[in-house]
């Protein structure tokens, strides 16, 4: 072969190899560029997830005050002992390599911590090491970056001694934990509510959403004001981002965002008046009292019995405490969740309907013989011999059933239903408490056909006009009804707290004038006569009532005692409702008898404080 041809052949091969190498180097170059730049964010994210940890820290919860500045909810110091399990990583990991059984690992980790704590216990005495091996191991695997609390509520002397003898490099450290505290214990328990610990922290405003996150628990409202205003009281969560070693130990703090403490809240509640109401009601096992300030719309007192000690529910509710409260039906706030027939207190609304529709006037009379017959049924008056001839005002004063049934039949159920809806007895009050029931019932023929698949009878109208039958309201709704009567309005909107917001609140409908001056005077005079019977030291407008409720699965009936009213009569300052459930089925139980002592107690206290000012 010609040497020239050989050189040409080799040159072609070299050119081919150069082209292949160039293509390969180009592919390599593109791959490197893609890896370094195109996939930079992906690998950076993976690196961050591997090497960075985020720790969220809640702000301290705000305090709650009553209207006079007394603290209703705050925090107390709890002296605690913490352990950093990172300090035991080397001996524990060495043990785990030889022993894979979880039970052995739990016992070994517990023994390591206990042995390390023993020298300090010998110096100061017994240290309550209240942590299970299972929880210790669980914390080691899931939250090793956070210190683990192994003892709480240490005596102050023990805390001070530990603070002195623990070296800075010790895995054990002491600290102060803030626990929600209620200075008045069980007072206003249903209003205030309580808090529990949760790891649910809002972190949308903090960086590092894709990082592995550890949570320091925060306090979360669980009923009452604590739940209603949880976001307002909680403040804003903060956090830290740490770079950690491959073994998970803290290496460098990269970012710190401080938490913001929650705002404090002032309620309309008067704790003095609240406690007076609670004391007056304590002899009755089940009942409620609601007192409303007419000038501001604030609730001065709301009592529901039985109650519970709020300090037993925080930082957690033990099974024993939960079962005790559950067995006594004490979780139930009777004021806003209890549904009861209103009894004769409903006759105030019936009289309003009579007057507005021209059924009766100041001169209307009726001869009560003690019974009123409808179809084949005799409905008795509470005075067996009858009241005889009585006028409109006396019908209210003596709460005469035949009078109201007689004129209620003339009025008709539709107009009576419309009057109840006009006073908004068919809907909740809108009070700023969670879990207010919406199941109030003002019956009508349409309602009965839909719910019970039955027609409306004359007896249903008779029952409704005297506050029995299917009618169901809450005690707090009747307190708001009394407040509306005091102000001559068709409804009243109450509150516990008023919080200013940057947004524009939706316009609420304004209440109408309930009654003309003449009609209002008739109603007030009848209620004044009732008030004179029970309250002597201040002119009070009252209406009492006793409702019958059938005991489930029996043929017996129990009673609900009622009293609604406002005082002073000519210039009302407060309105109220008292509701007490009868224990057993003793016949010697009626609303005025059981509710009057309670009313006298808090009215005396209220006007004493007013005079003191």
LINNOR-V5920 format. One record per backbone hydrogen bond with DSSP energy under -1.0 kcal/mol. CO is the residue of the C=O (numbers start at 1). NH is the residue of the N-H. Records with the same first field share a line. If there is no record, write none. Layout:
# LINNOR-V5920
CO: NH / NH
This chain:
# LINNOR-V5920
2: 6
3: 7
4: 8
5: 9
6: 10
7: 11
8: 12
9: 13
10: 14
11: 15
12: 16
13: 17
14: 18
15: 19
16: 20
17: 21
18: 22
19: 23
20: 24
21: 25
22: 26
23: 27
24: 28
25: 29
26: 30
27: 31
28: 32
29: 33
30: 34
31: 35
32: 36
33: 37 / 38
34: 39
39: 43
40: 44
41: 45
42: 46
43: 47
44: 48
45: 49
46: 50
47: 51
48: 52
51: 244
53: 242
54: 214
55: 240
56: 216
57: 238
60: 262
63: 265
64: 72 / 73
65: 267
66: 69
70: 66
73: 64
74: 181
76: 179
78: 177
79: 154
80: 175
81: 150 / 151
82: 173
83: 148
84: 87
85: 88
86: 89
88: 92
89: 93
90: 94
91: 95
92: 96
93: 97
95: 99
101: 105
102: 106
103: 107
104: 108
105: 109
106: 110
107: 111
108: 112
109: 113
110: 114
111: 115
112: 116
113: 117
114: 118
117: 121
118: 122
120: 124
121: 125
127: 129
128: 130
129: 131
132: 136
133: 137
134: 138
135: 139
136: 140
137: 141
138: 142
139: 143
143: 146
148: 83
150: 130
151: 81
155: 159
156: 160
157: 161
158: 162
159: 163
160: 164
161: 165
162: 166
167: 170
171: 84
173: 82
175: 80
177: 78
179: 76
181: 74
182: 185
184: 187
185: 310
186: 189
188: 192
189: 193
191: 225
192: 226
194: 222
196: 220
198: 218
199: 201
203: 206
208: 211
212: 54
214: 56
218: 198
220: 196
223: 227
224: 228
225: 229
227: 230
229: 233
230: 234
231: 235
232: 263
233: 62
236: 260
238: 57
239: 257
240: 55
241: 254 / 255
242: 53
243: 251 / 252
245: 248
249: 245
252: 243
255: 241
257: 239
260: 236
265: 65
269: 67
270: 274
271: 275
272: 276
273: 277
274: 278
275: 279
276: 280
277: 281
281: 284
286: 581
287: 305
288: 579
289: 303
290: 577
291: 300 / 301
292: 575
293: 297
297: 495
298: 293
300: 270
301: 291
303: 289
305: 287
309: 312
310: 313
315: 197
318: 322
319: 323
320: 324
321: 325
322: 326
323: 327
324: 328
325: 330
326: 329
332: 334
333: 337
335: 476
336: 437
340: 473
342: 345
343: 346
344: 347
345: 348
346: 350
347: 351
348: 352
349: 353
350: 354
351: 355
352: 356
353: 357
354: 359
355: 358
361: 364
366: 390
368: 388
370: 381
372: 379
374: 377
377: 374
379: 372
383: 386
388: 368
390: 366
391: 395
392: 396
393: 397
394: 398
395: 400
400: 404
401: 405
402: 406
403: 407
404: 408
405: 409
406: 410
407: 411
408: 412
412: 416
413: 417
414: 418
415: 419
416: 420
417: 421
418: 422
419: 423
420: 425
421: 424
424: 427
431: 433
441: 472
444: 448
445: 449
446: 450
447: 451
448: 452
457: 461
458: 462
459: 463
460: 464
461: 465
463: 468
464: 467
467: 343
468: 471
472: 441
473: 340
474: 478
475: 479
476: 480
477: 481
478: 482
479: 483
480: 484
481: 485
482: 486
483: 487
484: 489
488: 514
495: 299
496: 268
512: 490
516: 520
517: 521
518: 522
519: 523
520: 524
521: 525
522: 526
523: 527
524: 528
525: 529
526: 530
527: 531 / 542
528: 532
531: 535
539: 569
541: 566
543: 564
545: 562
547: 560
549: 558
551: 554
556: 551
558: 549
559: 582
560: 547
561: 580
562: 545
563: 578
564: 543
565: 576
566: 541
567: 573 / 574
573: 294
574: 567
575: 292
576: 565
577: 290
578: 563
579: 288
580: 561
587: 589
590: 594
591: 595
592: 596
595: 599
596: 600
597: 601
598: 602
599: 603
600: 604
601: 605
602: 606
603: 607
604: 608
605: 609
606: 610
607: 611
608: 612
609: 613
